[in-house]
């Protein structure tokens, strides 16, 4: 599953789809004897690995290379090695945790949460009726339609959101629910992600204020001054740090690329780093930090599974540290090899 999610984001760059993956694989992971943290990590870490080292992400690689004056999607050979490395590290970390939980469920960091969820499911369990089975089939068809739309018709968050509303509406109607029941079920579902939605909405205010007050370029320029005048290999690592911090403020891949690359590309020439490496630093900075910063879609994804933010951070921070060291080494190697 992590490989599948990584490949999808490697080419379409829609890390927000984690919100779609989590509720789908959560029951599967619980049924297999794992926990909700494993489900979240499978979706989020797999997706982030593909987004971080994407071969053809149109939002970071495509726009970034266009701004930097590079051939579209050039340098994919090195990024293929990077993608393989990032994905394998993420898989190994998640599998290590999953095996520990499988062996002893009490070692799960969300054991109490999953126990409460299991008790609730048992109290409401019932055999599926024919109409409910048809409702499930209709949901699957619409979900496949959504994935096709993302791949071939450029569907983004508005279209994805509209299709999910349709999935809820059609499922309710086909299964025989009345209008009031559908509305109540919809509101109950909204309740599960409301906290995450509020966090993302308030955080979005940061970038709105920065854009309207026209200080984004000033902030990026100030950050870029920090990495000027240091050795090339360290400059590349400095670019990674700057892009990671910037992703907290501007949590859109395309937005961060448009804001930072007009400054970072010429700066790369000055400090002796190739523009291709500067693009790679952008990818890394706008990669795994998407599932670290609460200003990104992370809050909604873990809100769906009921995992508190601090528990996710406790699980993810060691992996983030390992990956950050790996990314620093990869950037340094790219500078030394002149990639």
DAKA-V743153 format. One record per residue. RES is the residue in one small letter. PSI is psi as a letter, one per 30 degrees, with the letter a starting at -180 (* if undefined). OMEGA is omega in whole degrees, -180 to 180 (999 if undefined). BURIAL is b if it has 16 or more other C-alpha atoms within 10 Angstrom, else e. Layout:
RES/PSI/OMEGA/BURIAL ; RES/PSI/OMEGA/BURIAL
//
This chain:
x/e/180/e ; x/e/177/b ; x/e/179/b ; x/e/-179/e ; x/e/-180/b ; x/e/180/b ; x/e/-180/b ; x/e/-179/b ; x/f/178/b ; x/f/-176/b ; x/e/-177/b ; x/f/174/b ; x/h/180/b ; x/i/-178/b ; x/f/177/b ; x/f/179/b ; x/f/174/b ; x/e/179/b ; x/f/178/b ; x/e/-175/e ; x/e/-170/b ; x/e/-178/b ; x/f/-180/b ; x/e/-175/e ; x/f/-179/b ; x/e/179/b ; x/e/179/e ; x/e/-178/e ; x/e/179/b ; x/e/179/b ; x/f/-179/e ; x/f/177/e ; x/g/176/e ; x/a/-180/b ; x/l/-177/b ; x/f/176/b ; x/e/177/b ; x/e/179/b ; x/e/179/b ; x/e/-178/b ; x/e/179/b ; x/e/-179/b ; x/e/-173/b ; x/e/-178/b ; x/e/177/b ; x/e/179/b ; x/e/-178/b ; x/e/178/b ; x/e/179/b ; x/e/-180/b ; x/e/-177/b ; x/e/-175/b ; x/h/-174/b ; x/k/175/b ; x/e/-174/b ; x/h/176/b ; x/j/-177/b ; x/f/-174/b ; x/f/178/b ; x/e/-177/b ; x/e/-177/b ; x/e/-179/b ; x/e/-179/b ; x/e/180/b ; x/e/177/b ; x/e/179/e ; x/e/-178/e ; x/f/179/b ; x/h/180/e ; x/l/175/e ; x/k/-175/e ; x/k/178/e ; x/g/175/b ; x/l/-179/e ; x/g/-176/e ; x/f/-177/b ; x/e/179/e ; x/e/180/e ; x/f/177/b ; x/e/176/e ; x/e/-180/e ; x/e/180/b ; x/e/179/b ; x/e/-179/e ; x/e/-178/b ; x/e/-178/b ; x/e/-179/b ; x/e/178/b ; x/e/-179/b ; x/e/180/b ; x/e/-179/b ; x/e/-179/e ; x/e/-179/b ; x/e/180/b ; x/e/178/e ; x/e/178/e ; x/e/-177/b ; x/e/179/b ; x/e/179/e ; x/e/180/e ; x/e/180/b ; x/e/-179/e ; x/e/-179/e ; x/j/-177/e ; x/f/-180/b ; x/f/179/e ; x/f/178/e ; x/k/179/b ; x/f/-180/b ; x/h/-175/b ; x/e/-178/b ; x/e/180/e ; x/e/-179/b ; x/e/177/b ; x/e/179/e ; x/e/179/e ; x/e/-179/e ; x/e/178/e ; x/e/178/e ; x/e/180/e ; x/e/180/e ; x/e/-178/e ; x/f/-178/e ; x/g/-176/e ; x/k/178/e ; x/l/179/e ; x/k/180/e ; x/k/174/e ; x/l/179/e ; x/e/180/e ; x/e/178/e ; x/e/176/b ; x/e/177/e ; x/e/177/e ; x/e/177/b ; x/e/178/b ; x/e/179/e ; x/e/177/b ; x/e/179/b ; x/e/180/e ; x/e/180/e ; x/e/178/b ; x/e/177/b ; x/e/177/e ; x/e/180/e ; x/e/180/b ; x/e/177/e ; x/e/179/e ; x/e/179/e ; x/e/-177/b ; x/e/-168/e ; x/f/-175/e ; x/g/175/e ; x/g/179/e ; x/k/178/e ; x/a/-174/e ; x/e/179/e ; x/e/-180/e ; x/e/179/e ; x/e/179/b ; x/e/-180/e ; x/e/-180/e ; x/e/178/b ; x/e/174/b ; x/e/178/e ; x/e/178/e ; x/e/179/b ; x/e/-178/b ; x/e/-178/b ; x/e/-180/b ; x/e/179/b ; x/e/-178/b ; x/e/-177/b ; x/e/-178/b ; x/f/175/b ; x/g/179/e ; x/k/176/e ; x/l/-177/e ; x/e/180/e ; x/e/-180/e ; x/e/178/e ; x/e/180/b ; x/e/-179/e ; x/e/178/e ; x/e/179/e ; x/e/180/e ; x/e/177/e ; x/e/177/e ; x/e/177/e ; x/e/-179/e ; x/e/-177/e ; x/f/-176/b ; x/g/-175/b ; x/e/-179/b ; x/e/179/e ; x/e/180/b ; x/e/178/b ; x/e/179/e ; x/e/180/b ; x/e/-179/b ; x/e/178/e ; x/e/-180/e ; x/e/178/b ; x/f/178/b ; x/f/179/e ; x/e/-178/e ; x/e/177/b ; x/e/179/e ; x/e/-180/e ; x/e/-180/b ; x/e/-177/e ; x/e/178/e ; x/f/175/e ; x/h/179/e ; x/g/-178/e ; x/e/-180/b ; x/e/178/e ; x/e/179/e ; x/e/180/e ; x/e/179/b ; x/e/178/e ; x/e/177/e ; x/e/-179/b ; x/f/179/b ; x/f/-179/e ; x/e/-173/e ; x/f/177/b ; x/k/175/b ; x/g/176/e ; x/l/-180/e ; x/l/-173/e ; x/e/-178/b ; x/e/179/b ; x/e/177/b ; x/e/179/b ; x/e/177/b ; x/e/177/b ; x/e/176/b ; x/e/177/b ; x/e/-180/b ; x/e/-180/b ; x/e/-178/b ; x/e/178/b ; x/e/178/b ; x/e/-180/b ; x/e/-179/b ; x/f/174/b ; x/e/-177/b ; x/e/-179/b ; x/j/-170/b ; x/g/174/b ; x/k/-179/b ; x/e/-180/b ; x/e/179/b ; x/e/179/e ; x/e/179/b ; x/e/-179/b ; x/e/-178/b ; x/e/-170/e ; x/e/-171/b ; x/e/175/b ; x/f/177/e ; x/e/-175/e ; x/e/-178/b ; x/e/176/b ; x/e/179/e ; x/e/178/b ; x/e/178/b ; x/e/-176/e ; x/e/-174/e ; x/g/176/b ; x/g/177/b ; x/k/179/b ; x/l/179/b ; x/f/177/b ; x/e/178/b ; x/e/177/b ; x/e/176/b ; x/e/180/b ; x/e/177/b ; x/e/175/b ; x/e/180/b ; x/e/-179/b ; x/e/-179/b ; x/e/179/b ; x/h/-177/b ; x/c/-176/b ; x/f/176/b ; x/f/175/b ; x/f/177/b ; x/g/173/b ; x/e/-178/b ; x/k/177/b ; x/f/180/b ; x/f/179/b ; x/a/-176/b ; x/g/-178/b ; x/e/-174/b ; x/e/-180/b ; x/e/-177/b ; x/e/-180/b ; x/f/176/b ; x/e/179/b ; x/e/-178/b ; x/f/178/b ; x/g/-179/b ; x/k/176/b ; x/k/-177/e ; x/e/-176/e ; x/e/177/e ; x/e/177/e ; x/e/180/b ; x/e/179/e ; x/e/178/e ; x/e/-167/e ; x/f/-173/b ; x/e/176/e ; x/e/178/e ; x/e/179/b ; x/e/178/b ; x/e/178/e ; x/e/-178/e ; x/e/-179/b ; x/e/176/b ; x/e/179/e ; x/e/180/b ; x/e/177/b ; x/e/179/b ; x/e/179/e ; x/e/178/b ; x/e/178/b ; x/e/178/b ; x/e/178/e ; x/e/179/b ; x/e/-178/b ; x/e/-180/e ; x/f/178/e ; x/g/-178/e ; x/*/999/e
//
